[in-house]
Amino acid sequence: MYSVMLVDDDQPVLDFLSAMIPWAELGFTLHSACKNGLIALEKAGVQMPDIVITDIGMPYMDGLELIRELKLRSGEVRVVVLSCMDDFTYAQQAVKLMVSDYILKETMNRELITNLLRELGVELRRRDEEKAQTLKWKSMAEHQKVLLKQSVLRRIAARELPDSEWQSDAAELGLEPELTAHVAVLCRISGESPGEELARMALVASAVESVSQDHNAVICLPYSGSDCVLVFTGGHGNGAEAGHIAVLGRLRSAVQAVPEVQASFQYLCIPAGSGHFREGIVELLAHGREYAFYLGPGELTGLKEIPPFTEEDLFTRYAEAAHEIREAFLEESADRLAELLTKWMGHIRLKRYAPRQVKEWMLKLLYDNQMRLMARQQFQSTFSLELLHDTLAGMEHIGTLERWSLEFFYERLPSVREMYQETRRDEIKKVKQYVDRHLNRKITLEEVAEYTHLNSSYFSRLFKKETGMSFIHYVTHTKMEQAKEWLDQSPRSVEQVAEQLGYENKSYFTKLFKLHTGTTPGEFRGEDGNRSAQTPGTRRHYPC
């Protein structure tokens, strides 16, 4: 709805208009009823009305002065003069101030004012429709411009296309690689709010325009929702000129000043020549997008200065990390989980493992943790490995991966607490933790009874009452679930698994395993052909 302000020092006029005009029916709300121009101007400063109906002769500030002030603040406000002065001079001044109408109070009636407001409402709606259409056209034009720039960049990066496929469009954008050297910058944009990549890209493009100089222009070429290439034109050599670096520094400051937007910058100096230009862009996109995984917010560095990724295998440290994370879950410690994740991410940053391997390693760590939890809790879950894979694959910075993984662990801590606190009795909780920590040997009822300082018979009855299963059954169940994990995920032989779970007799272990799962260890692993065969010891990777 549009708003209407009434201004008149005659209270009966204000009362008449306020009460007799069907505001809502006409699509209006009454903004305010003011007794003089000074009060009206103050209220308009808080919120400008769409229409003002005002008298001329008023104390403190007359109607004409009020109209001048309102027009200075908003050229779109509509004004109707309602006056008892039929002097042509006043009417002439009102016309110069571009008022919508001039009505004498002696001719004023409900029907006249209602019809006038209806016409003004139509005029305002038409104005807003035209503005919306203009904005739509402008947005479409801007979108087409972005698509053109994105298309040019991708065609440049496509090695199989001849130069003629992109050079003419590149020239329209101001790129002349045959004539001049360039400095290309990969800008990786990130933010905390998901789904707002286009908005953040627009903010960066706006920042580019604000800091560009005519003699040292910057062209922004979008590549994806989070990456764009900034091309500094006008270079004359093979190195980054002082002007380029200065503009890039101002650009970095401008981007950092935008709320909820962060960006890192990698630059590459490209000598003149279309072949050099294409190869430089390909190198920047291929290596720079991967290197950006480790760059901090606002970091500015040359692509050639960044060290390559290590060739070490991160999976050689997997068993150690998985054991530490498991222990933190047993302790139900959020602080310990955060400490461990910080430790391992610090190690990853220090060594600079390839981002693909880091995501693969983290995927396995999160997946194995989830499967262990589901096995202990014995419930069906809607957990999706595919969804987890896709989520991690889309993370383009190690900081995002670290924060999200910690939240993943935190969300599961309540389930762990529930798992170990199905009973409020500390003895049962301690025993479950004790079993999880001593799966590598035979655990007897007498041993844990002594551990809890309880009589063995009393402990046996207590455990059965609180858990619904005997202590021996619980130990066997827990060991068999661990056996399934090792047979499925590790190179251990059946004999090794049995031995590491405290079973000296392989046949007895096989019998227990079949009672628990319905298959022998060999069948479960696939060595007997009942499952898809895989070489024992083959590490399962979940490619990102």
Backbone hydrogen bonds, N-H to C=O, Kabsch-Sander energy under -0.5 kcal/mol:
donor,donor_aa,acceptor,acceptor_aa,energy
2,Y,27,G,-1.9
4,V,29,T,-2.3
5,M,51,I,-2.8
6,L,32,S,-2.8
7,V,53,I,-2.6
8,D,34,C,-2.5
11,Q,9,D,-0.8
13,V,10,D,-0.7
14,L,10,D,-1.6
15,D,11,Q,-2.8
16,F,12,P,-2.6
17,L,13,V,-2.5
18,S,14,L,-2.5
19,A,15,D,-2.2
20,M,16,F,-2.8
21,I,17,L,-1.4
23,W,21,I,-2.0
26,L,22,P,-1.7
27,G,23,W,-0.6
27,G,24,A,-1.1
28,F,23,W,-2.9
29,T,2,Y,-2.2
31,H,4,V,-2.5
31,H,29,T,-0.9
32,S,4,V,-0.9
34,C,6,L,-3.3
37,G,59,P,-0.5
37,G,61,M,-1.4
40,A,36,N,-1.9
41,L,37,G,-2.6
42,E,38,L,-1.8
43,K,39,I,-2.3
44,A,40,A,-2.4
45,G,41,L,-1.4
46,V,42,E,-0.8
46,V,43,K,-0.6
47,Q,43,K,-2.1
50,D,3,S,-1.1
51,I,3,S,-2.0
52,V,78,R,-2.7
53,I,5,M,-3.0
54,T,52,V,-0.6
54,T,80,V,-2.4
55,D,7,V,-2.1
58,M,56,I,-1.0
61,M,59,P,-3.0
63,G,56,I,-3.0
66,L,62,D,-2.1
67,I,63,G,-2.5
68,R,64,L,-2.2
69,E,65,E,-2.2
70,L,66,L,-2.6
71,K,67,I,-2.7
72,L,68,R,-1.7
73,R,69,E,-1.5
74,S,70,L,-2.5
77,V,74,S,-0.9
78,R,50,D,-2.7
80,V,52,V,-3.1
81,V,101,D,-2.8
82,L,54,T,-3.1
83,S,81,V,-0.5
83,S,103,I,-2.6
86,D,84,C,-0.7
90,Y,87,D,-0.6
91,A,87,D,-1.6
92,Q,88,F,-2.9
93,Q,89,T,-2.3
94,A,90,Y,-2.4
95,V,91,A,-2.2
96,K,92,Q,-2.1
97,L,93,Q,-1.4
98,M,95,V,-2.0
99,V,94,A,-1.5
100,S,79,V,-3.1
101,D,79,V,-1.0
103,I,81,V,-3.4
105,K,83,S,-2.2
107,T,104,L,-1.6
108,M,104,L,-0.5
108,M,105,K,-1.0
113,I,109,N,-2.1
114,T,110,R,-2.4
115,N,111,E,-2.5
116,L,112,L,-2.1
117,L,113,I,-2.5
118,R,114,T,-2.2
119,E,115,N,-2.2
120,L,116,L,-2.4
121,G,117,L,-2.4
122,V,118,R,-2.0
123,E,119,E,-2.2
124,L,120,L,-2.6
125,R,121,G,-2.4
126,R,122,V,-2.3
127,R,123,E,-2.2
128,D,124,L,-2.4
129,E,125,R,-2.4
130,E,126,R,-2.3
131,K,127,R,-2.3
132,A,128,D,-2.5
133,Q,129,E,-2.3
134,T,130,E,-2.4
135,L,131,K,-2.5
136,K,132,A,-2.3
137,W,133,Q,-2.7
138,K,134,T,-2.7
139,S,135,L,-2.8
140,M,136,K,-2.6
141,A,137,W,-2.5
142,E,138,K,-2.6
143,H,139,S,-2.6
144,Q,140,M,-2.5
145,K,141,A,-2.0
146,V,142,E,-2.3
147,L,143,H,-2.6
148,L,144,Q,-2.2
149,K,145,K,-2.3
150,Q,146,V,-2.7
151,S,147,L,-2.6
152,V,148,L,-2.6
153,L,149,K,-2.3
154,R,150,Q,-2.3
155,R,151,S,-2.4
156,I,152,V,-2.3
157,A,153,L,-2.0
158,A,154,R,-0.9
159,R,157,A,-1.0
161,L,158,A,-1.6
165,E,162,P,-1.7
166,W,163,D,-1.6
167,Q,163,D,-2.4
170,A,166,W,-2.5
171,A,167,Q,-2.2
172,E,168,S,-1.5
173,L,169,D,-1.2
174,G,171,A,-1.2
175,L,170,A,-2.7
176,E,174,G,-0.5
179,L,176,E,-1.4
180,T,176,E,-1.5
181,A,235,G,-1.1
182,H,270,I,-2.7
183,V,232,F,-1.5
184,A,268,L,-2.5
185,V,230,L,-2.6
186,L,266,Q,-3.0
187,C,185,V,-0.6
187,C,228,C,-3.1
188,R,186,L,-0.6
188,R,264,S,-2.0
189,I,187,C,-0.7
189,I,226,S,-3.6
190,S,262,Q,-2.9
196,E,193,S,-0.8
200,R,196,E,-2.1
201,M,197,E,-2.6
202,A,198,L,-2.3
203,L,199,A,-1.8
204,V,200,R,-2.0
205,A,201,M,-2.6
206,S,202,A,-2.3
207,A,203,L,-2.2
208,V,204,V,-2.4
209,E,205,A,-2.0
210,S,206,S,-1.9
211,V,207,A,-1.4
212,S,208,V,-1.3
213,Q,216,N,-0.9
216,N,213,Q,-1.5
217,A,214,D,-0.5
219,I,231,V,-2.4
220,C,218,V,-0.5
221,L,219,I,-0.6
221,L,229,V,-2.9
223,Y,227,D,-2.6
224,S,227,D,-2.2
228,C,187,C,-1.7
229,V,221,L,-3.0
230,L,185,V,-3.1
230,L,228,C,-0.5
231,V,219,I,-2.8
231,V,229,V,-0.6
232,F,183,V,-3.1
232,F,230,L,-0.6
233,T,217,A,-2.1
233,T,231,V,-0.7
235,G,181,A,-1.4
245,I,241,E,-2.1
246,A,242,A,-2.3
247,V,243,G,-2.4
248,L,244,H,-2.6
249,G,245,I,-2.2
250,R,246,A,-2.0
251,L,247,V,-2.5
252,R,248,L,-2.6
253,S,249,G,-1.9
254,A,250,R,-2.3
255,V,251,L,-2.6
256,Q,252,R,-2.5
257,A,253,S,-1.1
258,V,255,V,-1.5
261,V,258,V,-1.5
262,Q,190,S,-3.0
264,S,188,R,-1.6
265,F,299,E,-3.2
266,Q,186,L,-1.8
267,Y,301,T,-1.8
268,L,184,A,-2.6
270,I,182,H,-3.2
273,G,177,P,-4.3
277,F,273,G,-2.4
278,R,274,S,-2.5
279,E,275,G,-2.3
280,G,276,H,-2.3
281,I,277,F,-2.4
282,V,278,R,-2.6
283,E,279,E,-2.4
284,L,280,G,-2.5
285,L,281,I,-2.5
286,A,282,V,-2.8
287,H,283,E,-2.5
288,G,283,E,-0.9
288,G,284,L,-1.1
289,R,284,L,-0.5
289,R,285,L,-0.9
291,Y,287,H,-2.8
292,A,288,G,-2.1
293,F,290,E,-1.6
294,Y,291,Y,-1.8
295,L,291,Y,-0.5
298,G,263,A,-3.3
299,E,296,G,-2.0
301,T,265,F,-2.1
303,L,267,Y,-2.8
305,E,302,G,-1.3
306,I,302,G,-0.5
306,I,303,L,-1.1
310,T,351,K,-0.6
310,T,352,R,-2.3
314,L,312,E,-0.7
316,T,313,D,-1.6
317,R,314,L,-1.9
318,Y,315,F,-1.2
321,A,317,R,-2.0
322,A,318,Y,-3.1
323,H,319,A,-2.1
324,E,320,E,-2.0
325,I,321,A,-2.5
326,R,322,A,-2.2
327,E,323,H,-2.2
328,A,324,E,-2.0
329,F,325,I,-1.9
330,L,326,R,-2.1
331,E,327,E,-1.8
332,E,329,F,-1.0
333,S,328,A,-2.1
334,A,332,E,-0.7
337,L,333,S,-1.8
338,A,334,A,-2.3
339,E,335,D,-2.3
340,L,336,R,-2.5
341,L,337,L,-2.6
342,T,338,A,-2.2
343,K,339,E,-2.1
344,W,340,L,-2.7
345,M,341,L,-2.5
346,G,342,T,-2.1
347,H,343,K,-2.0
348,I,344,W,-2.2
349,R,345,M,-2.5
350,L,346,G,-2.4
351,K,347,H,-2.3
352,R,348,I,-2.3
353,Y,348,I,-0.9
357,Q,354,A,-0.6
358,V,354,A,-2.1
359,K,355,P,-2.5
360,E,356,R,-2.0
361,W,357,Q,-2.7
362,M,358,V,-2.6
363,L,359,K,-2.5
364,K,360,E,-2.0
365,L,361,W,-2.1
366,L,362,M,-2.7
367,Y,363,L,-2.6
368,D,364,K,-2.8
369,N,365,L,-1.7
370,Q,366,L,-2.2
371,M,367,Y,-2.6
372,R,368,D,-2.2
373,L,369,N,-2.0
374,M,370,Q,-2.5
375,A,371,M,-2.3
376,R,372,R,-2.2
377,Q,373,L,-2.2
378,Q,374,M,-1.6
379,F,374,M,-0.9
388,L,384,S,-2.1
389,H,385,L,-2.9
390,D,386,E,-2.6
391,T,387,L,-2.4
392,L,388,L,-2.3
393,A,389,H,-2.5
394,G,390,D,-1.4
395,M,392,L,-1.5
396,E,394,G,-0.5
398,I,293,F,-2.5
401,L,397,H,-2.0
402,E,398,I,-2.5
403,R,399,G,-2.4
404,W,400,T,-2.5
405,S,401,L,-2.3
406,L,402,E,-2.1
407,E,403,R,-1.9
408,F,404,W,-2.1
409,F,405,S,-2.1
410,Y,406,L,-2.8
411,E,407,E,-2.6
412,R,408,F,-0.7
412,R,409,F,-0.9
413,L,409,F,-0.9
413,L,410,Y,-0.8
416,V,412,R,-1.8
417,R,413,L,-2.8
418,E,414,P,-2.4
419,M,415,S,-2.3
420,Y,416,V,-2.4
421,Q,417,R,-1.2
422,E,419,M,-0.5
426,D,424,R,-0.5
428,I,425,R,-0.6
429,K,425,R,-1.5
430,K,426,D,-2.8
431,V,427,E,-2.0
432,K,428,I,-2.4
433,Q,429,K,-2.1
434,Y,430,K,-2.3
435,V,431,V,-2.7
436,D,432,K,-2.2
437,R,433,Q,-1.5
438,H,434,Y,-0.9
438,H,435,V,-0.9
441,R,438,H,-1.2
444,T,442,K,-0.5
448,V,444,T,-1.7
449,A,445,L,-2.2
450,E,446,E,-2.2
451,Y,447,E,-1.8
452,T,448,V,-2.0
453,H,450,E,-0.7
454,L,449,A,-2.8
459,F,455,N,-3.0
460,S,456,S,-2.3
461,R,457,S,-2.1
462,L,458,Y,-2.6
463,F,459,F,-2.9
464,K,460,S,-2.1
465,K,461,R,-2.3
466,E,462,L,-2.4
467,T,463,F,-2.2
468,G,464,K,-1.9
474,Y,470,S,-2.3
475,V,471,F,-2.4
476,T,472,I,-2.5
477,H,473,H,-2.8
478,T,474,Y,-2.4
479,K,475,V,-2.5
480,M,476,T,-2.5
481,E,477,H,-2.0
482,Q,478,T,-1.8
483,A,479,K,-2.4
484,K,480,M,-2.3
485,E,481,E,-1.6
486,W,482,Q,-2.4
487,L,483,A,-2.9
488,D,484,K,-1.8
489,Q,485,E,-2.2
490,S,486,W,-2.2
497,V,493,S,-2.5
498,A,494,V,-2.5
499,E,495,E,-2.5
500,Q,496,Q,-2.7
501,L,497,V,-0.9
501,L,498,A,-0.6
502,G,499,E,-1.7
503,Y,498,A,-2.9
504,E,502,G,-0.7
506,K,504,E,-0.7
509,F,505,N,-2.0
510,T,506,K,-2.8
511,K,507,S,-2.2
512,L,508,Y,-2.4
513,F,509,F,-2.7
514,K,510,T,-2.3
515,L,511,K,-2.1
516,H,512,L,-1.9
517,T,513,F,-2.6
518,G,514,K,-2.5
524,F,520,T,-2.7
525,R,521,P,-2.2
526,G,522,G,-1.6
527,E,522,G,-2.0
528,D,522,G,-0.9
529,G,526,G,-1.1
537,G,490,S,-0.7
538,T,535,T,-2.3
539,R,537,G,-0.5
541,H,539,R,-0.5
